[in-house]
């Protein structure tokens, strides 16, 4: 549970950065769940400047507005929202994501203890397998227990110190942000999929459209690892005496 004294804080404990386009109904459901929290929070809604319908809805719901240029990529919007955020805990979501109040509270406690929380989402049918393979290849280097969990998939959350020290400049590439988070010693906690609800059709369309970008992001992250480790990625060689083989 979250420390009760946090409720007395005049500043938001949790900043929810929600990137959005059109799904007002799902956004309203998410904000209602957030409103049940017993400690200070803020919701930063990142949308396109000409999306007047969503802007009006966000104002009616009491969100803080941040604007991004029209783009199929939501990563830049998350960065802009995080920079504007005042909370100690940063939770990144899309409009079609849903977290229960209980899960938010559990995430907040984990993040306040210094962990970054990501979710292992269920496999989505019809998504190009190259994306899943790219995530698993990177995670096998970083932390095999992550399996296919990724910062590519929202929701996820992190402490502000992690964002400031590791990911602020890397959030545009979620794979690189995850690599830097782990390599710089910030622990990552994986939550299994249970009450996170995602619009499958939307994610299928987005991921298939951005396949080359996403695979390239993971290759960039692996390249960064090779530049910051030895020729074996700092993995053990089990003290094999290779010179004996060549005698």
N, C-alpha and C positions, 0 to 999 in steps of 0.2 A: 504494500500500500504506500501511497505518497505520504510523506511527512505532513501531519496536519498543519504545522506552522507555515507551510508554504501558502496556505489559503489566506494568510495575513499579508502576503506580499503585495505592495502597491503596483508591482510590475507583472506583466504576464509571465506565467511559468512556462506555458506551451504556446508556441506559434504554429498554427496550421497554415501551410502554404499550399493553396489549392489552385492548380492550373485548370482552366475551364474554357469551354466553347459554347455549348448549347443546352446541356442537360440540367435545367433548373430544378426539376422535380427531385432528381437524385441529390443535387446539391442541398436542397432544403432538408432532405432526410438526414444527410450527414451533419449539417449544422445543428439540427435538433438534437442529435445524439451528443454532439460536442457541448451543447448548452446545458447538459445534465451534469457536467463536471463541477466539482466543488472547490476548485481553485482557479485563479485568474488565467485567462487565455485570450488569444486574439486569432481571428481568421483573416488571412490575407488572400484575397481573390485576385489571381493573375489572369487577365483576359485581354483580348485585342481592343484597341482604343475605339474602334468603330462598332463594337458589339453592344449596341445601346440597350438591347433587351436584357442581356446578362448584367450589364452595368447597373441598370435600374433594379434588377432583382437583388444584386449584391448589396446595394444601398439599403433596400428594404429589409434585408436580413442582418444589417449591422456589420458587414464586413469592411475591411480596409482594402481599397482598390489599388492595384499595380497593373501597369500596362506593358504589353509586349507587341512587337511587330508580328504580322501574320506569318506563320511558319508551321510546317508539319512537326517541327521539333519543339518539345515542351521544356527541354533542359535549361535553356537560357532563361525562360520565365521563372523557373524554380530558383535560379541564382538571384535574379532580381528581387524575388519575394523574400528570400532568406536574408539578403542584405538589408532590406527594410524592416525585417522582423526584430522584435525586442525580447522575445522569450529566451529562456535558458535551454529549452528543449525545442528542436525544430522537427516538425512532422510534415513530410511531403506527400501530397495526395493529388489525384486527378478528380474531376467532378463525378466520375462514375464509380469511384471507390467508396467503400463504406466500412467503417470501423465501429464496433460497439463501444459504449462508454467503459465497460470492463476492460476491454483490450487496450484502449487508450491509457487508462490508469496503470495497467501493467507495463505498457511500453514506457510511460513516463518515469516510473520507478526504475526500470532497467537503464534508461538513458541518463537519469540523474546520477546513477552509480558509475557512469563513464562508458557505457556500451553503446554501440551503434546497432540498431535493430532493423533487420530486413526480413522479408517473408519469402518462404519457399512456396510459390504459387503452384497450383496444379497445372499439368500440361494442357495446353490449348490445342484442340484439333485444328488441323489445316495450317498451322504455323510452320514456316520453312524450318526444317530441322537444323540448318546451319546456325541459326541463332542459339538454339539449345546447346549444340555442340560447342559453339564459341564460349558460352558461359561456363560450361563444364570444364573445358580446356583451361580457361583462366583460373577457375576455382581449384582445379587439381594442383596448380602451382601455389596459389595463395593459401587455401585452407580447404582441404577435401571435404570436410563436413558440411560445407556450404552447398554442395551438389549443384543445383541450377539456380540457387538464390542469387539475387542480383540487385544492384541499385538501379538497373534499368527498369525494374518492376516497382511501381509504387503500389501501396504506401511503404515508406520507410522513415526512420527517424534517427536523429543524431543530436549529440550535445553541441552547444554553440562553440565550445572550445575545439571540438573536432572540426567543425566547419571552418573556423577561423584559421586553424593551424594546418589543415590538410586539404580540405576539399573546395574551398571558396573559388580557387582558380581552376579547379578540375571538374566542377559539377556538370559542365557542358558535355563531358564524356563520363557517364556513370561508371563504366568499367574501370577507367583510370582512377576515378575518385575512390572506388572500392579498393583497388590495388594500393593506393597511397595510404588509405586508412589503416589497412592491415600491416603494411610494411613499416609504418611509423609507430606501431605499437598500440593502436587503439583497438580494443577488443570488439568483435562483432558477434552479436547474438542472432541466431536464426529462429524465427517463429514458424511453426507449421501453418499451413492454410486451414482456417476453420471459419471464422466469421467475416473474413474479408470477402466482399462481393464485388465482382468485376464484370463489366460488360464485355463478354467474349467476342462478339462480332466487331466491336470497335477495336479491341486489341489485335484481332486477327488482321484487320485491314491496315492498321498502323504498322504492325510489325512486318508484314509482307512488303509494304511500300518502302520501308526503311531498312530492308535486309542488308544491303551493302554497307550502309552507314553503321549499323550496329555491329556487324562482323568486323568492320574496319576499326571501330572503337576498341574492341577486344584485342585485336592485333596490336593496336597502339599501346594498350596497357601491358601486354606481354613484352613488347619492345622496351618499354620503360623499365620493366623488371630486369631484363637482360643488361641494361645499362647500369643498374644499381646493385648487381650481384656478381658473383663469379661465373665462370663458364658453365657451371652446373646449376645456376640459380640458387646457390647456397645449399643445395641438397647433398646429402651424404653420399660418399663413394664407398662406404664400408671398408675403407683402408685397403682396397685392392692394390696389389703391387703390380702395376701395369708393366713396369720395366722388366719384370721376370718373363713376361710373354714375349718380349722382343729379343730376348737373349738367344 
